[in-house]
């Protein structure tokens, strides 16, 4: 689940960067680093990613649905 959240965030950020919104590059890079470091067996780090990053995905999703 945490990997899915990060992959969706990375995909959204990448599309924003491609569209010229350069401020998304830092977020994309941070989420990519988190994804690369994520160990699915480490339940604490998985939960930390979900707690911290899922609200960002929800906010992006709500913004797209307006």
C-alpha positions as CSV (number, residue, x, y, z in Angstrom):
1,X,0.0,0.0,0.0
2,X,2.8,2.5,0.9
3,X,4.5,1.7,-2.4
4,X,1.3,2.4,-4.3
5,X,0.8,5.7,-2.6
6,X,4.4,6.7,-3.4
7,X,4.1,5.5,-7.0
8,X,1.0,7.6,-7.5
9,X,2.6,10.6,-6.0
10,X,5.7,10.2,-8.1
11,X,3.6,9.8,-11.2
12,X,1.6,13.0,-10.5
13,X,4.8,15.0,-9.7
14,X,6.5,13.7,-12.9
15,X,3.5,14.8,-15.0
16,X,3.6,18.3,-13.3
17,X,7.4,18.6,-14.0
18,X,6.8,17.6,-17.6
19,X,4.1,20.3,-17.9
20,X,6.6,22.9,-16.7
21,X,5.8,23.0,-13.0
22,X,9.4,22.7,-11.8
23,X,8.6,23.1,-8.1
24,X,7.3,19.5,-8.2
25,X,10.8,18.2,-9.0
26,X,11.9,18.3,-5.4
27,X,8.7,16.5,-4.2
28,X,9.2,13.8,-7.0
29,X,12.8,13.3,-5.9
30,X,11.9,13.0,-2.2
31,X,9.1,10.5,-2.9
32,X,11.5,8.5,-5.2
33,X,14.0,8.4,-2.4
34,X,11.4,7.2,0.0
35,X,10.3,4.5,-2.4
36,X,13.8,3.3,-3.0
37,X,14.5,3.1,0.8
38,X,11.2,1.5,1.7
39,X,11.4,-2.0,3.1
40,X,8.0,-3.6,3.0
41,X,8.9,-5.8,6.0
42,X,9.6,-2.8,8.2
43,X,6.0,-2.1,9.3
44,X,7.0,1.0,11.2
45,X,8.5,2.7,8.1
46,X,5.6,1.6,6.0
47,X,3.1,3.1,8.5
48,X,5.2,6.3,8.7
49,X,5.1,6.7,4.9
50,X,1.3,6.1,4.9
51,X,0.7,8.5,7.7
52,X,2.8,11.3,6.2
53,X,2.2,10.9,2.4
54,X,-1.3,9.5,2.1
55,X,-2.8,12.9,3.0
56,X,-0.8,14.5,0.1
57,X,-2.3,12.0,-2.3
58,X,-5.8,12.6,-1.0
59,X,-5.3,16.4,-1.4
60,X,-4.0,15.9,-5.0
61,X,-6.9,13.6,-5.8
62,X,-9.5,16.0,-4.4
63,X,-7.9,18.9,-6.4
64,X,-8.2,16.9,-9.6
65,X,-11.8,16.0,-9.0
66,X,-12.9,19.6,-8.7
